[in-house]
Amino acid sequence: MIRQGVGAIREMVGLTRGLGNLRVMLGSGLLGMAASGLLNPVMPLYLRERGLGFQEIGALYTAGALLPIFVQPVLGALSDRHGRKPFVVGLSLVTSLMVPAVALVDDPQPLAAVMILKMLLSRSAAPVSNAMVADFAPAKQRATLFSLLDATSNLVFVAALFASSAVIRALSVAGTFFLAGGLFLAGSLLLLGLDEPARPSHAEATRGGAGWGLVFRGLLSPFTYVKDRPGAAALFLWQFFFTFALALFPTYLPLYAVELGAPREAVGPLVAASWLTYAFAQPFGGRLSDRLSRRVGMIVPGLAGMAVMAAVLGAAGWLPAGAALVTLVAAWVLLAIPDGLHRSSASALVVEQSPAPSERGRFMGALGACGALASVLAPVTYGFTAQAAGIGCTFLLSSVSLVLALGCVSRVREASSHATPEPAPVAALTPTSEPG
C-alpha cells in the first residue's frame, strides 16, 4: 500500500511539473486526509462519551447536512463576485481551528453546536473548491489527474485509519484531536500559496445582482438552472441519486456484516479492503476516460456495476449463514472496482458541464445543494427501510438509486470530444475532505 502511494505521488509530481498550484493542493489534500483518517474512528465514540445519545448524534449529523442545502448555493454565488481563494482559504482555516475546539468542550449542548458549525463550514466550502477546479483544471489528462490525486488521498486516508489506534493510545483522544487539528491547520496554511484566480470583470459581476439580491439568486439557483437549462436537470438528478445511494454504506455496511456473522474486530479491515481496491482502480479509470470521446461511456458501465454489486449485497441476507458472509465480502470489495473506474470520469464531466466563470460558483453550489438534500433524506429513508424490512432491503434500495443515477447521467449532453484548449495553470484539484 505504501509503495503504491509513493508511486502515485511520484506520477503526480511528474504530471504536474510546471503546475505549482496543483502541487499546493496535493499537499494540502494529503494533510487533510491524514487528519480525517485519525479522527474517523474516534468521533462517534467521543460524542457518546460526552453524553450524546444515538438519536442526538443522528440529529446532529442531519443538521450538519441540512444547512448546506441553503448555504452552498449562496457561497458559490458570492465566490463568483469576490473570488474563490478567500472563501476556500478562510473556511479551511476556521474549520481546522474548530477541530481542537471540540476536544475542549465537555457539555453536550455546546459540543453539538460546535460540531454542527464545523460540518456546515467544511461541507459548504465544497462548491467553491469545485468551482476552482472548473476554472483552472487542465484539459489534457484531466481524468487521469483527478484519479491519481483521489487515489493518493484515499491511500493516505487508509494508512491513517490503520495508524489511528496507535496514535490514540499514545496521545489520548484529546491529543488526537489536537494532532488532527494541527494537520488541518498546516494544510490550510499551504493554501495561502495558491495564485489568486482572475476575478470576473465588473460588467460580468454586476449581472448577478448585488447584496441580498445575489444571495437570493444563489438560493434559487437549483430551480433556475433546471428551468433555464433543461440539460442541467439530468446532472442535478444524477448528483442526488448517486449521493443518496452512497449514503447507505458508511453506516449500514458494518452493521450488515456483523448481522451476517462477521466478528466486530474484522469490520475495520473489511471496510479498508474496499477502500484499497477503490484507490488502486482509480488510475486505470482515469487514463481510460481520457482516451474516450465521451465521459458517459465510462460512467454508465461504472454505475451499472455498482448497482449489480449493491443488489448482490442485498440478496446476501437471504443466503445460508456461511455463504451470506462470503458473498457480502466479495460483493463489497468488487463494488469498489466500478466505483473507482468511473468516479474520475464523473468529476471531469462535472467540470466540463460547468458554465462560464462568472456564474460557475453558483452552478457548483446548486449541484452541491442536490447532494446535500440527498444526505438529509437518505438516513431517514434507510432507517425506516431497515426497521420495516431488514438491512438487506436497504442495499436493494441503494441499487435502485444507482440505476436511477445511471438513467439520469446517460441523458447528459456532452461534446464529442473533451479535448478543449489548455486553460490557465491549475489552481485547485482535490477531493473534498472534512474534519471528522
N, C-alpha and C positions, 0 to 999 in steps of 0.2 A: 504493500500500500504506500509506504513512504517512497519507494523507488518510483512508483507511478506518479505520485505527487510532484516529486522533484523533476521528473521528465516533463510533466505538463508545464511546470513553471519555466523550465528551460525553453520549451517550444513557444510559450507565451512571450518570453523575452525576445526571442528571435523574430516573431511575427510583429511585435510592437516596436521594433527598432525605429527610432525617429518619432514615436508617438508617446511623448513623455507623460501626457495627461492620463493615458490609459494605464501606464505603469503606476502612477499615483493611485488610481482607482483600484488596481490589482492589490497593491499593498494594503490599502485601507480595507478592502473587502476581506482579505485573508485575516487581518487582525479581528475584524468584526465576527467572522465565522468561528474563529478560535474561542472568542469570548462567549458566543452563543452556545457552542458545544459544552463549555464548562458549566453554564447556567441551566441548560436544558434539563438535566436530571434533578436539580435541587429546587427549582422554583415551585412546583406543586407541593412538595414536602414542606418547604419553608412557609408557604401560605397556610397549610394545615397546622403547623406548629404555632403560628401566631393567632390561632383561634377561628379561622375562617372555615365554615362547613362546605360540603360539596356543592350545595345549591348556591352558596355565596360565591364560591370560586367560579362556578358556571356563569352566574350573573355578571361577575367582574369581567370575564373574557368576552361575554356578549356585549357589554357596554363598550369595551375596547374595540370591538369590531363594528358596532353600530355607528359610533360617532364619525369614523372616516367616510361613511357614505355621504355625509354632507360636507365634511372638511376637505376631502381630496379634490373635488372639482374646483372649490374656491381657491385652494393653494395653487393648483395648476393654472388657473386663470391669472392669479396675481403674479406667478412666475413669468407669464408671457409679457407682463408690463414691466416688472422690476428686475428681471434676470433670474436665472436658475441658481447660480452659485450661492447667493446669500441665504436662500431657503435650505439648500442641501447642507451647507456647512453649519448654519445656525441650528437647524433641527437636530443634526447629528451631534453637535456639541452639547446641547441641552439634554438630549436623551442619554448620552454617555454619562453625564453628571448625575442623572437620576438613578442609575443602577446602584451605586454605593449608597444612595439615599434610602433605598428600600431596606438595606441592612440596618439602618439606624432607627427605623420606625418599628415599634413594638405593638402599638394599639391597632386593632384590626381595621377600624374605620379610616384613619388617616393612611394606613398601608394600602387599603383598597383604592383610595383616591389617588395616591401616588402611582399605583400600578395602572389605573385607567388612563391617567395623563400620559404615562410613559408609552403605553401601547398606542394611544391616539397620535402622539407626536411621531413615533417611529413608523407607523403604518401610513400616516398622512404624507410623509416625505416621499413615498414610493412613486407617485405620478410625476413629481418634479424630477426625480432621478431618471425615470424612464423618458421624460421629455428631453433631458440632456443627451441620452443615448440616441434618440431620434435626430437630434440636432447635429451630432458630430460623428456618429458611428460610420466607419469606412464601408464603402460598398464592396470592396474586394475582400473576399474571405470573411464576410460578416458573420455568417452562421458558425464558421469554424472558430472565430474569436469568441463568440458567445459561448460555444460549447466548452472550449478549453478553460475559460475563466470560471464557468459554472462548475465544471468537473473538478478543477483545482480547489475551489471553495468548498465543495462537498467533501472532498478528501480531508481537508483541514478540519472540517466540522466533525467528521467521524473520528479522526485522531483525537480531537479534544474530548469527544464523548468517552473514549476509552481512558483518557488521562484524568477525567473528572473525579473519579473515586479517589485516586491517589492525592490529587490536589485538595479535595475536601478533607481527607484525613490529615494532611499536613497543615492546612491553613484554617480549618473550620469553615462552616457555611458562610459566616460573615466575611472571613478573609477571602473566600472565593468570590463573593460579590465585589469586594474591593479590587481584586485582581482583574476580574472581568471588566469592571468599570474603567480600570487603567488601560486595558487593551482597547476598549471602545473609544476612550479619550485619545489615545495615540492614533487610532485610525481616523478620528475626526480631525485632528490637527494636521494629518497628512493631506486632507482635502484642501487645506489652505493653499497648497501648492498648485492647485488647478488654475489653468489660464481662464480668465473671465470670458465667458462666451459673449459674442456680439449681441447686443440688445436690438429689438426691432426699432425701426425708425419712429420718430414721433407721430408721423401720419398714420403708420400702421397701428401704433399703440392706442391712439385715440379712437380707433374704430370699435374697440371693445368696450367703450364706456369708461366711466371714472368712478372712483369711490365705491359707494354701496351698489351702484349700477353694475360694476364689474363683478362684485360678489354675487349679486342676484343672477347675473348671466352664468356664472360658474355653477350655481346651484341647479339651474335649469338645463345645463349643458347635456346631460344624458338624454333628455327629451327632445331638445332642439336638434341634436345630431341625428337622431332617428327620423325626425320629421324632414330635415333638410337634406340628409344623405342616406337614402334607403339602404345603400350597401353597408353602412356602418352598423345597422341593426344586427346583421349576421355576426359581426365581430363582437359586439357587446353581448349578444346572447351566448356565443361561444365562451367568452370570459366567465359569464355567470355559471353556465352548466359545468365547465371544467373545474372552476373553483369549488362549486358545490360537491362535485364528485371527490375531489382530493381531500376535502374537509373531513371525510369519514376516517381515513386511515390512521392519523396520529392517535386518536382516542380508542377506536374500536378494534384495530388490528391486535394490539396487546391483549385486550380483554377476550377477543375471539380465540387467540392462541391458547390462553390459559383454560378457557372453556373446553377446548378440544384436547386438552391433556398436556400441554407444554409446561415444563417446570418454570416457575417465575424467574429463576436466575437465567433461563435461556431466552427470555423475551428480548433482552437488550441485544445479544448477538444476532438474533433473528432479524430485528429491525436494521441493525448495522449491515447485515449481508445484502439487504435490498439497496441500501444507500450506496454501498461499494459497487454493486452491479450497475446501478444508475450512473455513477460517476465514470465508470470505465466505458459505458456505451456512448456517452455524450460526444466525445471527439469524433467517433465514426459517423454519427448522425450529422454533425456539423459539416464535416468535409463532403459527405454525400449530398447534403442540401445545397451547398454552393455549386455543385455540378448540375443540378436540376434546373429546368427552365421555370418551374413553379414550386413555391414552397408547399402548397397544399398537397402536392404529390408525395411529400414525406409526412405531413401532419395527419392526413386521413388514415393511412395504414397504422400509424402510431396510436391514434385514438382507438382504432378498431382492435388492435392487440390488447390495449389496456382494458377495453370493455369485455373482451373474452376472458381475460385473466380475473377480472373482478367478478364475473359470473361464475367462474370455477371456484373462486373463494367462497361465494355464497352457497354453491352446491356442496361444498365440502362438509357442511354441517349435517347433511343427510347421509353421509357415508359412515361405515363402521369406524369405531374409535381409532384404531391404528392408521387406517387408510386416510381418515379425515385430516389428521395432523400432518402426514406426509404430503397430502395434496395441498394443504394450506401453505406449507413451507415452499413447495415447488412453485405454486402459483404466485406467491408473494414475491419471490425472487425473480421469476420470469416476467412479472408485470413491470419491473424496473427497466427491462430491455427496450420495449417500445416507447416507454416514457422517456428514457434517456435519448433514444434515437431521434425523437420528434421535437423535443422541448426547445432546442436552439432554433429550429425552423420556425416554431411559433413565435419566439421572441423576435426573430428577424422579420417575420410577416407583420407584426405589430409596428415595428419601426418603419417598414416600407408603406404601410397604410396610413400612417400619421400625416396630418396636413402640414401646411406651411408653418414656419417657426412662430409667426405672430399669434397663432392660436393652438399651438401644439400642446402646451401645458394643460389647457382646458380640455383638449381631446383625451389626453392621458388621464386626467382627473376623472372624466366621465367613465372611462374604461375601468379605472380603479374603483369607482363607486359601485359598478356592477359586481365586481369581485367581492367588495365589502358587504354588499347586500346578501350575496350567497353565503358568506362566512357567518352572517347572523342567522339566516334561515336554516342552514344545514344542521347545526347541533340540535335544534328543536325537532326538526323532521326526523333525523336519525334516532334521536332519543325516543320519540313516540313509536317509530317502527320497531326498534329493538325491544321496547317494552311490550308491544302488542303481538309481534310475530317472531321475535328472536333476532339475535345478532346476525345470523346468516342472511336474513332478508335485507339488512341494511346494505350488504355488499351487492345484492341484486339491484337495489335502488341506485347505488353508485354506478353500476354498469349501465343502467338505463340513462342516467345523466351523461355518461361518457358518449353513448350513442347519440343523444341529442346534441352534444357539443360537436360531434363529428358531422352531423347533418347541417349545423349552422356554419362551421368553418368551410365546408365544401362549397358554400354559396358565396364566399368572399371573392370578390373580383380582384385579380392582380394582373400586372403586366406580364407579357410572355417572357420577359427576361428581367431579372432583378439586378443586372449589372449596370447601375446608374453611374454617372460621373463621380469621381472621387471627391468628397467634400473636404471641409476643413479638418484639421487634426482632431482626434478623438478627445472628448472632454469627460465622458462618463460611459462606463460599460461594466456594470457589476450587478449581480443578483441582489435582490432586496434581502436584507437581514435585519432583524430587530433584537435588541437586548432581551434575553429571557425567552 
